């Protein structure tokens, strides 16, 4: 099922800018609530996909020194869209490993960052659904 977002209009005064974070709620499975977050950055300057992604990955690594990188680098989605993917593992306080997938893309001079968190089991099931959602992404602007 395809859904189009942005079902409202809002006038922002000078000095204000839209920095919305979109959250798409998924199923509760394998002991956790799943969701996919999307951050849109209209101010990326002259970044390449690699520089856009690695700058943000480094900020996240600095904020989470216990994160273990499992996979990192550029690739193409099934749609042909180039993405930079960072897959990493953390151990929150409940001592159960959490697996994170973050996708970075640049389309039309705008940066898009998708992020989702999984259990070890849901990475193989819900993770496939998340990949399909990211693969279906088509910016409207």
KAFEN-V751525 format. One record per residue. N is the residue number from 1. PHI is phi in degrees with one decimal (NA if undefined). PSI is psi in radians with two decimals (999 if undefined). Layout:
{{N & PHI & PSI} {N & PHI & PSI}}
This chain:
{{1 & NA & 2.26} {2 & -96.8 & 2.35} {3 & -124.6 & 2.46} {4 & -105.6 & 2.37} {5 & -99.5 & -2.97} {6 & 64.1 & 1.10} {7 & -94.5 & 0.43} {8 & -147.8 & 2.88} {9 & -128.0 & 2.44} {10 & -143.6 & 2.22} {11 & -86.3 & 2.23} {12 & -107.3 & 2.32} {13 & -69.0 & 2.89} {14 & -53.7 & 2.45} {15 & 92.0 & -0.16} {16 & -105.0 & 2.55} {17 & -142.8 & 2.66} {18 & -80.5 & 2.05} {19 & -124.4 & 0.78} {20 & -60.3 & 2.53} {21 & -117.7 & 2.14} {22 & -94.4 & 2.40} {23 & -124.2 & 2.18} {24 & -110.7 & 1.97} {25 & -79.2 & 2.32} {26 & -109.1 & -2.90} {27 & -75.8 & 2.72} {28 & -89.2 & 2.09} {29 & -154.1 & 2.62} {30 & 55.1 & 0.61} {31 & 80.9 & 0.25} {32 & -149.5 & 2.66} {33 & -84.6 & 2.19} {34 & -96.6 & 2.57} {35 & -155.4 & 2.78} {36 & -122.9 & 2.17} {37 & -104.9 & 2.53} {38 & -130.3 & 2.20} {39 & -115.0 & 2.31} {40 & -112.3 & 2.27} {41 & -119.7 & 1.89} {42 & -81.4 & -0.16} {43 & -115.2 & 1.16} {44 & -97.7 & -0.07} {45 & 63.4 & -2.44} {46 & -100.6 & 0.50} {47 & -63.4 & 2.50} {48 & -85.6 & 2.97} {49 & -57.9 & -0.77} {50 & -64.5 & -0.79} {51 & -69.8 & -0.64} {52 & -59.8 & -0.85} {53 & -70.6 & -0.86} {54 & -65.4 & -0.56} {55 & -63.1 & -0.77} {56 & -73.0 & -0.65} {57 & -61.0 & -0.76} {58 & -62.4 & -0.70} {59 & -61.3 & -0.71} {60 & -70.2 & -0.68} {61 & -62.6 & -0.70} {62 & -63.5 & -0.62} {63 & -79.0 & -0.37} {64 & -130.1 & 1.30} {65 & -62.8 & -0.29} {66 & -86.1 & -0.05} {67 & -68.4 & 2.38} {68 & -111.2 & 2.07} {69 & -72.7 & 2.25} {70 & -103.2 & -0.53} {71 & -160.5 & 2.42} {72 & -155.5 & 2.30} {73 & 153.4 & 3.08} {74 & -82.9 & 2.55} {75 & -159.4 & 3.09} {76 & -113.3 & 2.48} {77 & -75.9 & 2.98} {78 & -58.5 & -0.50} {79 & -74.0 & -0.20} {80 & 96.1 & -0.14} {81 & -66.1 & 2.18} {82 & -73.6 & 2.35} {83 & -135.4 & 2.76} {84 & -110.4 & 2.16} {85 & -114.5 & 2.36} {86 & -125.6 & 2.08} {87 & -113.8 & 2.23} {88 & -146.4 & 2.88} {89 & -122.1 & 2.44} {90 & -129.1 & 2.87} {91 & -125.4 & 1.61} {92 & -65.0 & -3.13} {93 & -60.2 & -0.46} {94 & -77.0 & 0.04} {95 & 67.1 & 0.22} {96 & -96.9 & 2.30} {97 & -64.7 & 2.48} {98 & -118.9 & 2.38} {99 & -110.5 & 2.27} {100 & -116.0 & 2.42} {101 & -122.8 & 2.18} {102 & -124.3 & 2.25} {103 & -115.2 & 2.33} {104 & -116.7 & 2.42} {105 & -146.2 & 2.73} {106 & -123.3 & 2.19} {107 & -136.3 & 2.17} {108 & 58.8 & 0.61} {109 & 77.2 & 0.16} {110 & -116.0 & 2.54} {111 & -98.9 & 2.43} {112 & -128.2 & 2.28} {113 & -126.3 & 2.08} {114 & -104.4 & 2.47} {115 & -143.2 & 2.39} {116 & -142.1 & 2.67} {117 & -123.7 & 2.43} {118 & -135.3 & 2.82} {119 & -85.8 & 3.03} {120 & -59.3 & -0.73} {121 & -71.0 & -0.74} {122 & -73.8 & -0.32} {123 & -58.7 & -0.58} {124 & -87.2 & -0.21} {125 & -117.3 & -1.21} {126 & -62.6 & -0.58} {127 & -58.6 & -0.61} {128 & -67.1 & -0.73} {129 & -62.8 & -0.73} {130 & -62.7 & -0.78} {131 & -58.7 & -0.72} {132 & -64.5 & -0.68} {133 & -64.7 & -0.82} {134 & -62.4 & -0.69} {135 & -62.4 & -0.52} {136 & -83.8 & -0.09} {137 & -60.5 & 2.27} {138 & -143.4 & 1.79} {139 & -63.0 & 2.49} {140 & -88.4 & -0.26} {141 & -102.0 & 999}}
